[in-house]
């Protein structure tokens, strides 16, 4: 089956700096890669996604890159703000399900 | 407004009780999922359904059962709750078409078994 590995498990950055979270997947059949943000006490919410026919996608301060050959994809957050503090999950679609990474707890220090 | 609803939001019960966690969606989605998550930790898929009368076990072994009699409704039942079942349970749904599998999550039920 599909296996998604996410790193790092925790990340602390200064406000205004950039944050990068990386994920690798095992099954080349996966072709949809969403990123979810879960704030404390809230439900996970989709923040950006990318499909296999695209190498990069950007939405304001967040961007996702995909390298299908290497089977890895990354989330980039620029100019971080306190409200970016949350747990972030990557995922890959496989067998009509989403296989999630283990999560990254991002803390933005003022 | 199209959304996913879960009830109850919080539940504290004693060991051995039977409970049902409710999940309903007005998204018009065929696929629905149940995840178990300790706060801020990994999401574990415990059950999913591709449509009415379809249910499958997920990756995490669970003592719960599910049913899908109506498209919009996907309840989860624990026949005999134990302290090890203490966790948050998240319901989700998706349109399900290949490559368009964005999942929308409900607000969750926080279960505590004493």
Contacts between the chains, C-beta under 8 A, distances in Angstrom:
chain1	res1	chain2	res2	distance
A	31	B	98	7.9
A	31	B	99	5.3
A	32	B	99	5.0
A	32	B	100	7.0
A	32	B	101	5.6
A	34	B	101	7.9
A	34	B	102	6.1
A	34	B	103	7.8
A	38	B	40	7.1
A	40	B	40	7.2
A	41	B	39	7.8
A	42	B	107	7.9
A	43	B	90	6.7
A	43	B	105	4.2
A	43	B	106	6.5
A	43	B	107	5.3
A	43	B	108	6.0
A	44	B	43	7.3
A	44	B	90	7.4
A	44	B	105	5.0
A	45	B	105	7.3
A	46	B	102	5.7
A	46	B	103	7.8
A	46	B	104	7.8
A	49	B	102	6.5
A	51	B	99	6.1
A	52	B	99	7.9
A	87	B	40	5.0
A	89	B	43	6.6
A	93	B	98	7.8
A	93	B	99	7.0
A	93	B	101	4.4
A	96	B	31	6.9
A	96	B	50	6.8
A	96	B	96	6.3
A	96	B	98	7.2
A	96	B	101	6.9
A	97	B	33	7.4
A	97	B	45	6.6
A	97	B	48	6.3
A	97	B	58	8.0
A	97	B	101	7.6
A	98	B	94	7.9
A	98	B	101	6.0
A	98	B	103	5.7
A	100	B	42	7.0
A	100	B	43	4.7
A	102	B	42	5.0
A	103	B	40	7.3
A	103	B	41	6.7
A	103	B	42	5.8
A	103	B	43	7.7
A	105	B	40	6.5
